[in-house]
């Protein structure tokens, strides 16, 4: 694939936050563009908007440009009706305007002349899921979302209000061999500046050498382990029961992270990429490569439908750990080891910058101050420079990744990764998922509302047996081994969170959406000794394309029901003993069955 063969738009359009007064869209292109937007609300007059006057472009390479359109509207759009749109693009210094159906021919649903969206007046239907691994051998839950939207396309009242992706949209720490080959093939065409990484001793070119590093990228780590880098960044993902070591293709450079985002959300950049296995693989690696290639082929085949659904529904996103690296900020000891080494700090910073560009930016553009955005412009031109490291330092301490969208029922999305409540007893014990200040801010945000939908990447109310297993491993000093990521793992954050539900002015209705765990369940939670609520429902839906081992899940499910039955005395040893938790199961579920995909089409949330 030569540079001239790259599609005009490499990824997108992806709809982000949409309101009657402002529209936010994101896309990635191979050339600098001029743009204009036509809107076609059903039953109302057409609107034409100079989209180019309200967009910011970040150039990441000779053939890579990221655009965020944050477009104020002079005439407010109506609720609960179909609004067609045509984002017309024209490469700079050319004359022909390309309608959206020309530069994205697969973007429309059958029988429709153009893409569109519906601004729902109520947050009464939500599509939600997390954890989408391209080379995992299962169905892609985003195809379920596409099918569901197509089924209800002609009835705006049945459109989802939002597609909520609550973590692990990409797995930068667990990349299949064929995906890494595709990333490097795409990078060769995008013309990104070379990122200097002194610790590798020869810049990023060595990291893209297919003869040396596929399935062996951990060999590029520093040989001195005084910082615990290899244990922290790579070997910490060895989990004897759940998975084997899968970090050998960990993404390292910014270019790799950006290329992966293009490849997981759009078919455009795949068109002429070769996935031929590298010649230097041994027999075992060749076999693994073939297995991953089979799964990835199915993933790629569904990408036109993924692109289509993300061009029709407002998409909200938040990171969990795999968007950055496994066990990100799990313990204070992890943080000390990872951030004290320049190489691991760069790896984490690169992934966080990729998240900002491709995810965080569109959630709440106003959260990002102009000086920071200008630093991004400079940093993208000189990755690896001193100024670039200053930018990454700013991102690592950035305080506003959380956000909320102002529906009639607010959608409040939590950052449970960078506001950690670190353990004061032991640096290697799990940190709380949010600290006191963040939990106080959350309480202030929701007080006075009748209802609220809270998005927590990890379940607030987890499976008691699994939390007990995690606690045992924490006691013996191995929290990383079992991903001891749960709200109850830290006493301070647990009690502060649970007390929030008892505040006299707390909302009467909570819906909590969560993922992370690779299985699904639903709880009805009631406060013991209190009449009149609040009503709390938690729905955990995970993963979009990942699953907990089925046999092990069945064992855990049975043991949990036996050991933590309603009258079991073990319940008094949990931090949730002041709450009554009633589990629900889908009518067609087998015992211990995990959901395969985005499972919930919620009705009545907040009503």
N, C-alpha and C positions, 0 to 999 in steps of 0.2 A: 504494500500500500504506500503510495507516494503522497507527499503533502498535498498535491493538487487533487488527489482522489478522496481526501477526507470530506465527509458530508459537511454541509454548511453548519448544521446544528448537531453536535455530538451527543447531547443529552438534554431532555426537556421537550416542551415546557413542563415544569412542575408547578402546580398551583400551591401557594403557601397561605398565609393569612388573608382571608377575604372578608370584607365588610361592605355595607352599602356605600360607604364614602371612600373606601380605599381598597385597591387590589395589589397583592404582592405575588410576583411570579419569578421563577428562577430558570435559567438555562445556561448551557455551556456551548460555545461555538468555536469553529476553527478559524474564523476571520472576524475583524472588526465590523460592526453592523450599525446601520440606522434602523429605526423601528417606528411603527405606528400601530395603534390598536383600535379595532372596530368592535363595538359591543351591540348585541341584538337582543334586548329583553323582549320576551313574548308580550305582545299587546302594547308595547311602547315604542317610541321613536328610536332610531339607531343613534348611537353615540360614537364620535371619533375622537381619539385621544392621542396626543403627541407623547407616546410612551418613552421615546428617547430623551425627552426633557426630564424624565423622572426615573432614570436608571443610573446605576453605577456599574462600571466595567473594571474588572481586575484582569490584567493580562498576565498569565502564568507561563506562557511559552510563545514561540513564534506562531504556532498554530493552535493556541488554547486561550480562550477568553471566557471569563465567567461574568454573567450579567444578572443583576437583581433589579427588577422593576418594582418600585414601590409607588404606585400611581394614585394620587388623589383625584377624585371625581367631582366635577362641578355639579352634576345632576346625580342625586343618590339613586342607586339601583333598588329595585323592588325585592321583597322577600318572597320565597316560596314559589318562584316561577323559573322556568328555564331561561338562561341568559347565554346565548351563543357568543362566541368571540373569534376574532380573526387577528392574530398577532402577525402582522406583515413585516418582513425583514428585507433589507437591501444591503448587500456588502458595500462598504465605503468605496466611493469612486466608481460605482456602477449605476445604471439607470433603472434596472428592472426590479420592481417590488415583488417579492415572492409571498403569496398567501400561505397561511399555515398548512393548508392541505397540499402545498407543493413541496415545502421543505420538511414536512412530517406527514407523508402520505398514509401512514397507518394510524393516525391520531383519532379518527372519527369512529363512532359506533355505526353499525349497519343502518343505512337509510338516512343518515344525518349529513347535512352539507358542511357542517363545521363542528368543532368541539364546543363545549359549554359547561356551565356550572349552575348550581342552585344555591342561593343564600338562604339557609334555613333560619327561620325565626326562633326555633327552639332547638336545644341540644337534646333531641329525643331519640336519635339514632346515631350510633357511633360504630365505625369499624376500627378494630383495635388488635394489635399483635406486636410481637417483638421477635428478635433472634432469627435472622435470615442469612444462612450460610450457603453460598452458591454451590459448593461441591458436596453438600449433604444429599444423600439419596432419599428424597421424599418430594411430595408435591410442594409447590410454591403457594403459600397462602394469599399472596397478592393476586393470583389468578382467581381465587375464590372471590376476592373483592371485586374484580373486574366482572365476573359472572353475575354477582349480586346486583351490581349497578346496571348491567345490561337488562336483567330481569325486570327491574323497576324503572327503567329509563323514562318511560312516558308519563310517570306519575311523580311530580316534584315532591309531593308530601311524603313519599317513601324513600327519597334520597337520603343517604347518610349526611349528617351535619359535618362530619370531619373523618378523615382517615388518620388515626393516631398510631404512630410508630414509636414505641416506648423503649427503644434501646437496641443496640447491636444491629443497626442497619447494615453495617459492614463488619467483617471480621479481619481486622488488620493483623491480628496475631495468629491467625489460623487460615492460611491461604493455600488452596490446592495448587499442585504443580502446574496444571494447565492454565489456571487463572494467572499465575505468576508469569508464565510464558506470554500470555496475552497482554498483561500489563507492560512487560518489557517491549513487546512488539509495537504496542501503541505509543509508548514513550519515544521510540525511535522516530516516529512521525510527528510528534507534537512539538519538538524543538524546545524543550525546557532548558533553562540555564543549568549548567553543571553545579551540583551542590557539593561543596567541599566538606568532607568529613575526615578530619585529621586522624581520628582513631582507626580508620580503615587504611590509612597511609597512601591511598591513591585515588581519592575522590570517589564519587558515586559510580564511576564507570566500572569499578571492580565489582560493585554490588549487582550490576546488570550483566555480568559475564556468565553466560549459560553453561560454560564448561566446568565451573567450579562451585556454584553456590545453590543450585536447586536441591532442596531437601537437606541442605547443610549450611544454611545461613548463620546458624549459631556459632559456627567455627570462626566467624569474623569478629566475635566479641573480644574484648581485651583479655590477655592471658592472666593478668593480675586480678584476683578476685577479692581483694580486701574490702571492696565496696559491696560485695555480695551481688554484683550485677547479674551474673549468669543465673544464679538461683532466683533472683527477683524477677527478671524480665522474661526468662525463657523456661527454666526448669520448674518454676512454680506452677506451671500448667500440667505437670505430671500428676494425674489423679488415678491411683491404682484401681479404683472400682469403676469409675465413670468413663474415663478416656485414657488413651496412651499419650505419649509426648507428641504434640501436634504444632509446635512452634517453630519448626525448622524452616518455614517459609515466611517468617515474620516480616512485614513490610518495614522498611527503614527510612527511605528517602521521602521527601514531600511529593516528588513526581509520582512515585509508586502509589501513594495514598490517593492523589487526585485522579490518576488513571483508573484505580479500582472503582471509585465512585461513578465514573462515566460508564464502566462496564457492568455494574450491577443494576443500573436503572434504565438502560437504553440499549436497543439493538444496533444503533447507528454505527458505533465505533467498532463493532465486531465484523463488519461486512467482509473485509478482506484480510483479516488476521489469520495467521497460520497457527495451529495448535499442535504442530508436529513435536513429538517428544525430543528433548535435548539428547544428543548422542552420548553424553558422559554418564548417563544414569546406569546404575548396576541393575541386576535382574529384579531384585526386590523393589527398587524404585520404579523400574519400568512397569511392574505389575500394579503398583499403587497409582502410577500416573494413568494407566489405562482405566482403572476403576474410577478415578476422579474425573477423567475425561467423559466417561459414560454419563455420570451424574450432571456434569457441567453442560453437556449437550442438551439435556432436557431443560436445564435452567435457561440457557440461551434461547431455546425455542419459545419460551413463554414471555420473553422480554417485550415484544410488541404490545402485548396486553398489559404488561406492567406499566409501560410508558403511557398507554391510553388511559388507564384508570387514574394515574397521578396527574394527568392533564385535565381531569374532570372534577376531582374532589380536592378540597383544601387539605393539605397534608401538614400535620404537626409532628415534630420530631424532638427527641431528646436522647442524649448519649446514655449508655450504660458503660460497661467496662471494655467490651471487645471492639467498640468504635475507636478505642485508644490503645489499650492492651489489657490482657487478662489480669484480674485482681487489682485493677487501677485504684490506688489509694486505699486498699483494704485495711491496712494497719499503718500506724505511725512508723514502725520499723521499715515497712515496704517503702514508704515515702522517703525516709532518710537514705536508704540504699539507692533507690532509683534516681533521685534528683541530685545526689552528690556526685554522680559520675556523668561527665559531659556527654558521653555517647548515648546512654539511656535517656538522659534529659532531652537530647535532640530527637530521639525516636518518638518519645511521648509528645514533645512539642510539635513535631511534624504532623502527627495524627490529629492533634488538637487544632492546628491551623487548617487542616483538611476539613475537620468538622465545622469550623467557623464558616469556611467558604461554601461548603455544600449543604450544611444543615442549619447550624445555629443562626446564620445571617438572616434567613427568611422567617424564623419564628417571631422575632421582634426586632426589626431593623433599628428602631430608636434606642435600643439598649447599647449600641456600639458607638462610642464617641468618635468624633471626626479625627482626632489625633491618632487613635488606634487604627482607623481605616486607612489613613495615610501611611502609617507604618507598614500595613499589609502591602500596599502598592510598591513601596520600596523593597520590602523583604522578598516579594515574589521575583523581583529582578535580580536579586543577589542572594540566593539561598546559600547558607553556610557562612555568610559574612558576619562581622561583628554586629552590624545593625540588625541582621536577621536573628541572631541570638537574643538581642534585646527585645525584639518582637515576641519571640517565644516565651521569654521571661514574663512579659506583660500578659500573655494569654494564660500562662500557668497560674497567675494570681488574679485573673479576671473574675469579678464577683457576680455577674448578671446573666448566667446561662439559663436560669429558671425564668418562667414567663407565665402569663395567663392571657387567654382570649376571652373577650367580653361578649359571650353569648348571654341570652336571657338567664341561663344557668351558667355561671363562670366555669371555664375549663382552666384549671390551675395545674401547671406542669412543674414538677419538682426536679431540682438538681440534687441528686443524692450522691454525687461523686466528688465535688470540690468544696463542699461546706461540711466536711467531716468533723465529728466530735471525737477527738483522739482520746484513747484510753490513758488515764493517768496512772494506772496500776502497773501496766505492762505494755511496752511499745509493740509487742508482737500479738497483742489481743486485738480483735476487730474494733475498728473505729465505728462510732455511731454514724448512721447514714446522713444525718443533718445535725448541725450543732445548735446550741441554745438560741443564738441570734437568729439563725435561719428559721427555726421552728417558731420563734416569737413573731417574725415577719409573716410567716404563713398564717398564724392565728389572726393577726391583724388584717390580713387580706381577706379572710373568709368570714369574719364576724359580721353579723347583720344580714347576711344573705339567707334566703329561705332554703336554697339548695346549692350544691356545689359538686362538680366532678373533679376529683383529684387524680392525677397521673403520677404514680410512683413506680419507677422502673422495677424495683424489687417489691414483692408483696408486703404490705404492712402486717397483715395477718397470715402467717405462713402455715405450713404443715408442721404440727407440733413435734412429731417424731423426727423429722429431718432437722429441725432446729435443735433438738436435743443431741443428735449425732454431731452437728456442727459445734455445739457447746463442749462436748466431750473432747473433740479434736483440738479445740481452743485450749482446754485445760492442759493437754499434753504438749502444747506448743506447736501445733500443726494446723493453724486456721487456713493457711493457703491451700492445704491439701484437699479441703472439702468446700472451698469457696464459702467461708462463713459470713455470708452477706445477708443479714436479716435485721429487721428493725429491733428485734428483741435481744440482739447480741450485745448491745451497750445499754446499761441500766439508765443512764442519764437521758439519752434520746428516746428510749422506750417509754419512760415515765412521762416525759414532757409531751410526747405525741399522744399517749393515751389520756392524759389530763385535758388535752385540747378538746376531746370529744365530750368532756363533762362541763365545759364552760357554759354558763347560763345563756350566753348570746351566740352559741355555736349554731351553725345551720341545722335545720330539722332533718334534712335529707343529705346523705353523702353517698356518692358512687365512687368507688376507688378502682381504678384500672391499673393493672400491673402485669408484668411479664417475667423475663429473666430466667425462669427456672426450667423451661423446656417441658412443662406439663401444664394442664389447665384445671381450674376449679373455681367454684363460686361459693361465697359465704354470705349469710345474713347474720349481722352482728347486733346484739342487743346489750345495753348496759344493765347489769344486775342492780336491783334496788332503786331503780329510777323509772318513774312513770312518764310516758309521753315522749320517748325518744332520747336522742336522735335515732332515726332509721339509718342504718349503715349497711351498704352492700359492697362487697368486694368481688371483682371479676378478674381473674388471672388468666391471660390468654397468651400461650407461648408454646412452641415457637412457630414463626411463620414458615421457616424451612430448617427445622432442627427438632430433635426429640430426645427426651430422657429414655434410657434403655427400658423397653417395655416390660421385660420380665422383672427387673429390679423395681420398677415402679409398682408393679402388681404386689410384690412382697411388701414394700413400704406402705402401700395403701391398706393392705390387710392388717399389718401390725399397728398402724396408726389408729385404725378403727377399733382394734381390740384394746390397745394400751391406753387410749385417750377417749374411751367411751364417755357419755355424759356423766355417769356416776363414778368414774375412775378417780381415785385419790391422787393420781399423778397430775391431774389438772391443777391442783393447788400449788404445784411447784413451778407453774408458769407465771409470767408477768401479766398474762391476760385473764387471771382468775376472776377479776371483777366484771368480765364480759361473758355473755353466752353466745357461742358461735355455732350456727346451724349450717352445715354443709349441704349443697345441692349438687345433683348430678344430672347430666343430660339423660333424657328418657331412654336413648338408644345406646348408652355407654356400657361397656363391659366393666367388670371390677378392675380398678386400677388403670383404666384406659386413659391415655394422654391425648389431648387435642393435637391434630396434625397441622393446623393452619389458623388463620385469623377466624375465630370460631363464632364471635358474638356479633349479632345484629341487634343492638340494644333498643328496646322500646320503652318509652316512659321514663327515661332517666331524668330525674329532677322534677317530675310532674307530681 
